[in-house]
Amino acid sequence: MNQASVHSVLDQLARLGPLRVAFLSGAGVSVEMPTGLPSGAALTRRVCEAFFPERTFDTLLDYHAAVGWTITEVCAAQRARAGGIAPKGRLPRLETVLGVAMRVLDHDERRVLRILDDVRTAVPNRQHAALAAHLAVGGRQLTLNFDDCIEQRLITLEAPPDAADRLIHLHSSFRADPEGRSLGLTLARIEPGFQKPVEHSLTSTLAAAAAIVVVGYSGSDFFDVDQTVAALPSGSLKGTRLYWINHGSHPRWHVIDAANPALPPVIAGLARAGARPTVLCGRTGEFLSSLLDAWRLNSGPEPAVSAGPPAPPPTVPVSENERREAALALYRELAIPRAVAGILDSGNLAGLPSDAVWLARSELLWEQGRWNDLLHQWLRRTPEGIDPLVRAERVGACLWVQGRLVPAYLWLVAHRRAAAVDPDGARRLAETEGRVVEHMARTPELRPIARCLAPQAVGRIRALGGLEQQAGVHAFRRRQDLTSSLDAIGGGGVREAGHAAASQNWFAEAGSLTAALSYRHRQLRDEFRPDRPDEELAADYRELADRFDIVGSAAGRVRTCLLPGAERVFGVREFVSALFDGQFGWWHRCRLLGHYLPSRVGHIARSALTIRQGRDPRL
């Protein structure tokens, strides 16, 4: 499929007319001169270079690539032009990086948002002119952009006063909010999803259109756009045509298979709702100009492009101490223990907040498997300002992860009851209490007790609330995953597959490496089948253990050695080493070893018998 494809699409859109077509636009439409705004990748790099130490952006890309978080160029022609380059590390989420900068700089939004001064003052280009012409005759549009270039162009066209009302900024804009306080700039603002009025604007615009044309959009708004689209009833967009324009610099248009896994998941979400997707790759500005010609619309005079060099990006004065503090906060947010350890071990901690350093050391001890050391740290005097209920929960968590399950449960119950007047503290303690019950269910001598306690634990967690997306990614997914597990334990069954995989995806989208790997661990536990070939099991377990090593989580590697079927992957020396790499309680070590050794011996005996019988032991 080639040039004829784009002409066919233009003919279909021409027959529908502008009033039956809705546009969804993203940052890509503002890259072309004279607007000259950065792409999403360029803006993320700019923010990293402005507020964090040198090479922070590249360090994150390297970690992402090392744990398999990669992106592949959708367009085969562009891959070929780039020499067929291998997949590269996925971008860190801009909202996460900017949110950390905002916190470190004491929520001084004016100072932080100076990095977006060029967005405030951007001038329209020909793509904005084309979109404005569509609005001027009654079209409807959605945009994820913060700039007001389309509105500026509407003024030039002397469009009707209500034309701008038909353009919905899903993440707000500097025109509506010059201070930027409502812009979808940080993870804390976008992770709860859209508020109801914005969600309604998105769904009603999609439902009313006979065709949706997407331009300049990366499709990377997992927490709001993707979730809203995923909630659309099946068939609600039946008959709607979706034309997704993937910008390419090559001269010839072509069609990309809409089932291509490298495409944004929102395309599949719209297809599940009934839309019929077509993905075209080519020059976006050329497509919009041709569409305007097909509609016989006038976009006004061509925007003037300066012959001089583009203006340099805005700068923000940031001290070296602030950069180091921001780096520590970012690596903690993204759960990269190795990077956190690099900062703490550098010895250059002057100027960093003492409580942030103390908490970072606490988190690092957890990921290093030094749970007994961590327990004593929390039992000793904690820094001023740390909530006593946080301390109580952390002590209980240390007891739990060491395998001291009954003491952990009793400790958490006592402190939860004392915390009845503090819903947040009670919720935190109840969640860890539920984890202890879940662990009891995997321990033969405590399993009957766990089945009795699970219904109470899950009821308590639900009663305390915080299971909605509005609670934030970490709380929402942890509690959703935990309650599904406790429901299965209380019912004496096995929970449905998919819960851990869904949580893994959410944490990956938030950029939390260790959390995503931990839910990959849960997924492997949930989906374990005794009849699975040894080679497949070993490949998955070894890969996970290696990825825990990459991010610096010794505890994660230790826990991988405890997965079901580990005796088929890890030898005795490796398993025993793992037991002593993690500071488990002695009884728990004996319990784990007592389960492993007979299983290992049985596995070796079965493999030897299989070989003697002339069969492949890997099958």
N, C-alpha and C positions, 0 to 999 in steps of 0.2 A: 504494500500500500504506500502511495507516494503523494505527489502534489494533488492528484485527483481527490484524495481523501479530504484535504482541507477545503477544497472547492465544494465538495459535497456537504461538509458541515456548514460552510458559509451559506449555501443555498437553503439548507434546512432552517437556519436561523433567520435568513431573510424572509422566508415564508411565514415564520411565526411572528415577526415584527418585534420591535423593542419592548413593547408593553408586556409581552408574555415571556420575556427573558430576564432572569435575575443574574447579577454578577456577584462573585465573591473574590475580593482582591487581597493580596498580601504585600509584604515589603518589596517584592521583586518589581512592582510597577513604579517604585520610587528610586530605583537604581539609575535608570537612564538619565543622561544630562538633558536639561540643566538642573534637574533635581539633585542627582548625584549623592543620594543617601546610601549608606552601607547596606550590603545584604545581611541576612541574619548571621552568617558565619563571620563576616567582617566586623559586625557590631559586637559580637561576643568577644572576638579577639581584642577589639578596642577597649572594652570594659576591663578585660583581664590585664591589659597593659597599663591602663590608667590607675587601677586600684590595688594591684597585686604585684609581687616580685616578678622580675624578668623570667620569661619562659614558663610561667604558670599555665598559659593556654596550651602550649605544646606538651607540657607534662601531663595534663589531663587527657589530651588526645592519645598520648602514648599508653597511659593506663587503660583507656577505653579499648584501644586496639588489642592490648595484651590480654584482656579478659573476654574478647570476642564481641565487643560492642562496636560494630563497624557499619559503615554505610558504603553502598555501591552506587556509582553513577547509573541512573535509570536508563539513560539514552545510550544505546550501543555505539551510535555514530560519535558521540562525544567521548566515550571511553576509548574508541579507536584513535581519535585525534589526540588524546592524552597519552597514547602509547600503551593502552590496555592496562593502566595502573591497577594494582591490587586494591581491595577494599581498604579504606582508611578509617581511623578512629572517629567514632561519632562525636559530634559537637557536644560540649557541655551545655546544659540548658541555660540560656541567657537569664531567665528569671531567677534561677538559683544563684548565679554569680552576682547579679545586680542586687538581689536581696541581702546577700552576705555583706556586700559593700555598704548598703544602706544601714545595716545594723552596726557595723564596726565604726562608721562615721556618725554614730549617735543619732541616726534617723534624720540627719541634716539633709532633707530631700532637695533643697535648693542647690546645695553643693554637689550632691551626687548627680542630679539631673542636668548639671552643666555639660555632662558628657553627651547629652542629647540636644544641645543648643542648635545644631544644624537641622534637627528635625523640626524644631519650633519655627525656624525661619525658611524652611524649604520652599522653593518655587516650583510650579507645575511643569511637567513635560508633556509630550504628545500622548502618552498613555492616559494621563490624568484628563487631558482634553477630551479624549474619546469617551472615557467613562462619564465625564460631566455632560457631554452631549446626549448620552443615553438617559441620564437623570432628567435633563432639561425637557425631554418629551414625555416624561411620566414613568420611566423605568425605575426599578427598585434594586438596591445594592446593599451588600454587607462588606465590611472591610475590617481587617485586623490592624490597620495602620494607625499610628498616633498623629501623623501629619494631617494638615488640612488642605492639601494641594488640590483635591477635587473640588472642595468648596470654593477655593480661590478661583478656579476656572469657571465655576458656575456664575460667579459675579461678572467675569469677563463676558460670558455668553448672555448676560442679562436674563438669566433663567427665571421662571416663576418662583415666588418666595418659598413655596412648599417643596421645591426640588431638593434642597438640602435635608429636609425631613425624611426623605426616602432613602437617605444614605445612613446606615446604622453602623457606628463604630463599636464593634463588639467588645473591644478593650478600652473604650473611651478615647479621647483625643485631647491634644493641647488646646484646641479651640474651645472645647467644652469645659476643660479643667486646666487653666494655665499653670496652676501649681503642681499638677501631675499627681495629686493625691489619690485619684481614683483609677489611674492608668494601670492596665494589667502588666506591670513591670516586674513584679517579684513573685516568687513561688507562693508566699503567704497569701497573695491576692488572687492568684489563679487556681490554687489547689482545691478550694471549696467548690469550684465549678461556677457556672453562670448564676446570677440572681434571676429570679423568675421573669421579670420584664424583659431582660436581655434574651433569655432562653426562648421566650415567646416570640420575640422579634425574629430570631433565627429560624425557628421552626415554621412560623407563619409565612415568612418570605420564601422558604424552600417549598412549602406546600402549595403556594399560590402560583408558582412558576411552571410553565410548560418545559422550560429548559434552564439549566444553571450553567453558567460559564465561569470557570475558575481561572484567574490569571495572577501570576506573580506570587503564588502562595505555596509555602513549603509543606503545609499540612501537619505541622508539628505541635498543634495545640491539643495535646492529649487530655488534659484535665477538664477542659470546658467544651470545645467544639466537638471533639471525638466522643465524649460522654453523652452530650446532647443528641448527636447523630445516632449513637448506639441505642438510645432509648426510644427512637422513632418506631412506631408500630410497623410491623411487617406489612408491606403493601401500601403504606401511607404516601409513598412517592411513585406509585405505579404509573407508568407511562411518561414520567419525567425524564428528559434527556439530560445527561451530565457531560459537559465538555470540559475536560481538565487540560489546560494548556501548560505543558512542561517547557519552560524556556530553554531554547538551544541556540547557540551562536552559528550553527551550520546553516547554509542557505536553503537546503531542501527540507520540506515538511515530510514527516512520516508518522505513522500510528504506532503506539506502544501498547502491548497487550495489557489490558486493564487488570489482569490477574498477576502481573509481575510483582513478586514479593518485595521488590525494592521500592515500590510506590507507597505513598502514605496510606496507613490503614483506614483513614476516613473515607477513601474511595470505596473500599469494600463495605464500610458501614452504610454509605448511601445506597450502594447496590442492594444490600440486605433489606433496605426500606423500599425497594422497588425501582430505584433509578437505573437507567441504562447508561453505563459509563463508556465514554470514548476518550482516550488519552492521546493528545496530539503533541508532537515535539517540533518546535520551530521558534521563530522570532516573534515574541509576544506583540511588540509594537506594530509589526507588519500585519499580524492577524487582526488587531483592533482597527487599524486603518482600513483594511479590506472589509471588515464587518460594517463600519460606518458607511462606506461606499455602497454596500449592498442595501443598507437601510435608507440611503440617500439623506444622511444626516450631516450637518455642518458642525465641525468642532472648533471653528474660528481660526484665527491666524496661528501659524506654527510658532510654538514657543521659541524665543531666541536663545541660542546656545553660545555662551561666551567662548572666545577663541583662546583665552588664557588657561593656565593650569587650574585644576580644581582646588578649592579652598582646603587648607589643612584641617584635620579633625579637631574638634574642641579639646582643650586640655583642662585638667583639674589638679590643683596642687595637693599632693598627698605625701606625707612624710614617710621615711623608711620604717619607722616604728609602726605606723598605721598599715603599711603594706605587709609587714610581718604578722601583725595581728589579724589582718584580713586573710592571709594565707592559712594561718592556724584555724581560723573560723571556717574557712572554705573546706579544708581537708577534713575537718570534723564533720561538717555538714554532708560532705560526699562520702564519708565513712571510708577513708583511705588510711589505715593505720600506719603503713610504711611511711607515707608522707608526713603524718603527724609526728612520728618518731624522729624523722629527719630534723624537724624544727626543734623538738624538745631536746634532742641529743646534741644540737649545735652549740649549746652553751650560751647562745646569744638571745637571752630571754629578757634583757633589760627593757623596760617600757611596756611589756605585755601584762595585761590584767592578771593578778595572782589567782583569782577564782577561775578564769578561763584556763590557765596553765594547770591548776589542780584538777579540774574536770577532764582536761585532755589526758592527763596522766592516768586518771581513773579509767577512762574509756580504753586507753592503750593497754593497761594491765588486763582488762577484760578480754581484749582481742589477742593478747599474748598467752592466754590461758592461765594467768597467774591469779587465780580466783581467791586463793587463801591470803595472798599478799593484799589483794584488793579488799577482802573482807576486813582485815585488820586496819587498813587505811580508813574505811568508812566507820569502823567502830571507834577509832580515835577521833579526836576533835576535828570537825569539818570547818572549812572557811565560813566566815560570817556571811550571811545572806543566803545560804543554801537551806532550802526548806527541810525541816526535820522529817517530813513524810517522804521526801526524795531519799534521804538517808535510810529510812526504815525500809523502803522498797528495794534499794540497792543491797542492803544487808541480806534481805530475804532472797534476792536474785542470786547472790553469791552462794548462799547455802543450797539453793536449788541446783545450780549448775554443777556444784561439787557432788551432787547425788545425795545430799543430806535432806531427803525429801520431807520426812515427817517434821524435823525441826523447822525447815523452811515454811511448811504449811502453817504450823502453829504460830510462828513469829508473824507471818503476814496476816493471819486471821486476827490476832490480838491487836495489831496496829491498825488494821482496817476498821475494826469496831471502834477504836479510839478516835478514828478520823471521820466519824459520821458527819461532823459539821463542815467538813471540807470536801466537797464533791470531787474536785480534781484529784486530791490526794487519795481519796477512797477508790476512785476509778483506777488510778495507777496501781494501787496495792491489789485490787480485785483482779486486774489483768494478770499480774505476776502470779497471784494465787491460782488462777486458772491454768497458767503454764505448768505449775507444780502438779496440779491434778492430771493434766495431760501427760506429764512425764511418769506419774504413778501408773497410768494405764499401760505403759510400756514395760513396767516392772512386775514380773509374775506375782510376787508375794503381796504387792499393793494394788493389783488390778481390781479385785472385788471392791476395795475401798474407793478407788477412783470412779467406778461405775455408780456408786451411791452418791459421791460428792459432785460429779459432773453436772447433773441437772441444777443443783443449787448454785454452782459456780457460774454456769452460763446464764441462769436467771438473774443473778446478782449483776453481772456485767451488763446485761440488757437494761436492767432497771436503772443503773447508774448513767446510761446513755453514752453518747460519743461514738456511736457506730455508723454515723452518717459521713458522707464525703466532706461536709462542712467542718468536721473535726480536724481535717488535715490529712495528708497522705499517710504519714506514719501511723497515727492513731487509728485512722479509718481501716487501713488494710490489715494491721496487726489484729485488731479486734474482730473484724469480719472473718479472718482466717481462724482465729482462736475459737470463736463461737461455733463455727461449722465443725471444728474438730471435737469440741466438747459435746455438741449435739450427737455426734456419731458415737462417742464413748458412752454417753448416757443411754443411748438406744441400743447399745450392744452390737453395733454394725460398723461398717467402714464408710467414711465420708466419700461423697462423689468426687471424682477426679476434676481437676481444673482450678481448685481454690488456691493452691500454692503457686501454680503457674500464673494465675491472675495477679496475685500479690507480687510475684517476681517482676512482672511487667510494670506494675505501678511504681515499684521502687526504682526500677531501671529508668523509667521516664523522669523520676525526680532526680536521678543521677547518683543515688546512694549505692555505691558498689558493694560493700560488705552486706548490706541488707538484701540486695538483689541476689547475691550468691547464697545467703542463708535461706532464702525462700526457694532457690534452686535445690538446696539440700533437702528442704521439706518436700519438694516435688518428687525427688528421687525416692524418698522414704514412702510417700503416699503411693507411688506408682510401681513400687517394687513387685516383681513377679518371680517366684522361685524357678520357673521354667525359662527364664531369660538366659540366652547364651552368655557364658563367662566373658567372652571377648567384648561384647557390648557393655556388660556391666562394668568391666574394668576400664573401658574407654571413658565412660561417663564419670566414674568415681575418680579416676586419675586426673581427668580434666578439671573436675571441681577442686580437687586437692591442690593442683598446680595453680589454679586461679586464686585460691585463698592465699597461697604462698606469694603470688605476685603483689597482692594488695597489702600483704604483711599481717594476715590473720592466722597466727599459729593455732588459735582456738578452732577456727573453721576447719583447718586441716585435720586436727585431732577428731573433731566431730564427724568428719567424713569417714574416718576409720571405724566409726560405730554404726554406720548405716546397715540396714538389713542386707545380708549376703556379703558383708565385708570379708568374711573368712575365705571367700572365693577370689578375692582381689589382693588383700594385704597379708603378707607372711607374718609368722609369729614375732620375729624381731621387730618388724615395722609396727605391729599392733601394740606390743609391749612398750616400745618407745613412745608411741602416742599416748598411752596411759600415764606415762611419767612426764610427758611434755605438758600435759594439762594437770593442774593441781586439784585432782579429784580427791574426795574422801577415800580413806583406805578400804572401807567396806564396799564402796561403790566400785573401786578398782577390782576387788576380789569378785564382785558380782559380774562385772563386765568380762573379766578373764574367764570366769566359770562358764559363761555362755559361749565365749569365743572358742576356747580350746577344743571341746567336744565337736563343735561344728567344723572346725578346721581339720581335725583328724578324720571326721566323716567325709569331708570333701576330698581330702587326699586319697582316702580309701576308695571312694567311688570313682575318682579319676583313674586310679591304678587299675581297677577292675575293668573299666571301660576300655583302657588301652589293651589289656590282656585279651579282651573279647574282640579286638580289631576294629573298634569304632573310634571316631574322632572325639576326643574328650571335650572339645570346645562346643559340641552340639548338644 
